[in-house]
Amino acid sequence: MTALLLLRHGPTQWNQAKRVQGRGDVPLSDTGRAEVMTWRVPVEFAKFQWITSPLKRAAETASLLGAAEPLRDPRLAEMDWGEWEGKHLDALRQELGDLMRAWEAKGLDFRAPGGESPRQVQQRLRPFLAERAALGTDTVAVAHKGVIRAVYALATGWDMTGPPRHKLSEPCAHLFTLAGDGVPAVARLNIPLRAKEAA
């Protein structure tokens, strides 16, 4: 079995403003950088290879956590939110009402206009997971909420039409094991990233 430790990037100004943030290449905010500086990846993962989403907020998080020239893989980019990029999700729910509720009820097939569904995110992640498994290289991947939820759904069979079986807390890392074909399984969730002295 190959291990895959997934963690989300630090906060950005769009996160703090509760704006929909997908492929927009928004860097970490000053507050986000300060927060990431309090994080520590547990020493048991010290020898893992690092890889990140190509988006600035993920690459910068990896750098602040001490990753030396991590690989970047476009398949780890956040879900594409299309026309809703940069908008406030609560405002969209108010504006679209029943239509928005019907869209969200589609779970894995929910897709913003011109965007990408969680199922499509899973489709682009499957080759990445299979490659990691074939290499047999234990990996830390700094990615995005949508990517982590997509892997979790693959591992648990969650169809995203209701709440997940487990709450995925932040700031935490989530450990999965990959079978020989790349199919993920949950190993440990919600591994704290905050250093004890900063907690």
For each residue, the residues with C-beta under 8 A, 3 or more apart:
1: 177 178 179
2: 132 133 135 136 137 138 139 177 178
3: 48 138 139 175 176 177 178 187
4: 129 132 138 139 141 151 175 176 177 178 184
5: 41 45 48 138 139 140 141 173 174 175 176 191
6: 141 143 147 148 151 173 174 175 176
7: 41 61 140 141 142 143 148 171 172 173 174 193
8: 142 143 144 145 148 170 171
9: 12 28 53 55 57 58 60 61 142 143 144
10: 28 32 33 35 36 39 57 60 61 64 171
11: 15 16 28 29 31 32 35
12: 9 15 16 21 26 27 28 29 32 57
13: 16 17 26 29
14: 17 19 20 21 24 26 86
15: 11 12 18 19 21 29 32
16: 11 12 13 29 31
17: 13 14 88
18: 15 88 89 90
19: 14 15 86 87 88
20: 14 81 84 85 86 87 88 89 92 112
21: 12 14 15 24 26 78 81 85 86
22: 78 79 80 81 82 85 115 116 146
23: 55 77 78 80 81 85
24: 14 21 85 86
25: 55 56 57
26: 12 13 14 21 55 56 57
27: 12 56 57 60
28: 9 10 11 12 32 33 36 56 57 60 61
29: 11 12 13 15 16 32 33
30: 33 34
31: 11 16 34 35
32: 10 11 12 15 28 29 35 36 57
33: 10 28 29 30 36 37 60 64
34: 30 31 37 38
35: 10 11 31 32 38 39 171
36: 10 28 32 33 39 60 61 64 65
37: 33 34 64
38: 34 35 194 195 198
39: 10 35 36 64 65 171 193 194 195
40: 65 193 194 195
41: 5 7 45 46 65 66 140 173 193
42: 45 173 191
43: 46
44:
45: 5 41 42 48 138 140 173
46: 41 43
47: 138
48: 3 5 45 138 139 140
49: 70 71 137 138 139 140
50: 62 67 68 70 71 139 140 141 142
51: 70 71 72 73 76 139 140 141 142
52: 58 59 61 62 67 70 71 72 73 76 141 142 143
53: 9 58 59 72 73 74 76 77 78 142 143 144 147
54: 58 59 72 73 74 76 77
55: 9 23 25 26 58 59 77 78 144
56: 25 26 27 28 59 60
57: 9 10 12 25 26 27 28 32 60 61
58: 9 52 53 54 55 61 62 76 142 143 144
59: 52 53 54 55 56 62 63 70 72 142
60: 9 10 27 28 33 36 56 57 63 64
61: 7 9 10 28 36 52 57 58 64 65 142
62: 50 52 58 59 65 67 70 142
63: 59 60 66 67 70
64: 10 33 36 37 39 60 61
65: 36 39 40 41 61 62 142
66: 41 63
67: 50 52 62 63 70 140 142
68: 50
69:
70: 49 50 51 52 59 62 63 67 142
71: 49 50 51 52
72: 51 52 53 54 59 76
73: 51 52 53 54 76 128
74: 53 54 77
75: 124 125 127 128
76: 51 52 53 54 58 72 73 125 128 141 143 144 147
77: 23 53 54 55 74 80 144 147
78: 21 22 23 53 55 143 144 145 146 147
79: 22 115 116 117 118 121 144 146 147 150
80: 22 23 77 85 114 115 116
81: 20 21 22 23 84 85 112 115 116
82: 22 85 111 112 113 114 115 116
83: 112 113 114 115
84: 20 81 87 89 92 112 113 115
85: 20 21 22 23 24 80 81 82 115
86: 14 19 20 21 24
87: 19 20 84 91 92
88: 17 18 19 20 91 92
89: 18 20 84 92 93
90: 18 93 94
91: 87 88 94 95
92: 20 84 87 88 89 95 96 100
93: 89 90 96 97 100 101
94: 90 91 97
95: 91 92 100
96: 92 93 99 100 103
97: 93 94 100 101
98: 101 102
99: 96 102 103
100: 92 93 95 96 97 103 104
101: 93 97 98 104 105
102: 98 99 105 106
103: 96 99 100 106 110 111
104: 100 101 110
105: 101 102 110 161
106: 102 103 109 110 111 117 161
107: 110 118 159 160 161
108: 117 118 119 122 153 159 160
109: 106 117 118 119
110: 103 104 105 106 107 117 118 160
111: 82 103 106 115 116 117 120
112: 20 81 82 83 84 115
113: 82 83 84
114: 80 82 83
115: 22 79 80 81 82 83 84 85 111 112
116: 22 79 80 81 82 111 120 121
117: 79 106 108 109 110 111 120 121
118: 79 107 108 109 110 121 122 146 149 150 153 160
119: 108 109 122 123
120: 111 116 117 123 124
121: 79 116 117 118 124 125 146 147 150
122: 108 118 119 125 126 150 153 154
123: 119 120 126
124: 75 120 121 127 128
125: 75 76 121 122 128 129 147 150 151 154
126: 122 123 129 130 154 182
127: 75 124 130 131 182
128: 73 75 76 124 125 131 132 182
129: 4 125 126 132 133 151 154 178 182 183 184
130: 126 127 133 134 181 182
131: 127 128 134 135 182
132: 2 4 128 129 135 137 139 178 182
133: 2 129 130 136 178 179 180 181 182
134: 130 131 180 182
135: 2 131 132
136: 2 133
137: 2 49 132
138: 2 3 4 5 45 47 48 49
139: 2 3 4 5 48 49 50 51 132
140: 5 7 41 45 48 49 50 51 67 173
141: 4 5 6 7 50 51 52 76
142: 7 8 9 50 51 52 53 58 59 61 62 65 67 70
143: 6 7 8 9 52 53 58 76 78 147 148
144: 8 9 53 55 58 76 77 78 79 147 148
145: 8 78 148 149
146: 22 78 79 118 121 149 150
147: 6 53 76 77 78 79 121 125 143 144 150 151
148: 6 7 8 143 144 145 151 152 168 174
149: 118 145 146 152 153 160 164 168
150: 79 118 121 122 125 146 147 153 154
151: 4 6 125 129 147 148 154 155 176 184
152: 148 149 155 156 158 164 166 168 174 186
153: 108 118 122 149 150 156 157 158 159 160 164
154: 122 125 126 129 150 151 183 184
155: 151 152 176 184 185 186
156: 152 153 164 165 166 186
157: 153
158: 152 153 164 165
159: 107 108 153
160: 107 108 110 118 149 153 164
161: 105 106 107
162:
163:
164: 149 152 153 156 158 160 167 168
165: 156 158
166: 152 156 186 189 190
167: 164 190
168: 148 149 152 164 172 174 189 190
169: 172 190
170: 8
171: 7 8 10 35 39 192 193 194
172: 7 168 169 189 190 191 192 193
173: 5 6 7 41 42 45 140 191 193
174: 5 6 7 148 152 168 186 188 189 190 191
175: 3 4 5 6 186 187 188 189 191
176: 3 4 5 6 151 155 184 185 186 187
177: 1 2 3 4 184 185 187
178: 1 2 3 4 129 132 133 182 183 184 185
179: 1 133 182 183 184 185
180: 133 134
181: 130 133
182: 126 127 128 129 130 131 132 133 134 178 179
183: 129 154 178 179
184: 4 129 151 154 155 176 177 178 179
185: 155 176 177 178 179
186: 152 155 156 166 174 175 176 189
187: 3 175 176 177
188: 174 175 191
189: 166 168 172 174 175 186
190: 166 167 168 169 172 174
191: 5 42 172 173 174 175 188
192: 171 172 199
193: 7 39 40 41 171 172 173
194: 38 39 40 171 198 199
195: 38 39 40 198 199
196: 199
197:
198: 38 194 195
199: 192 194 195 196
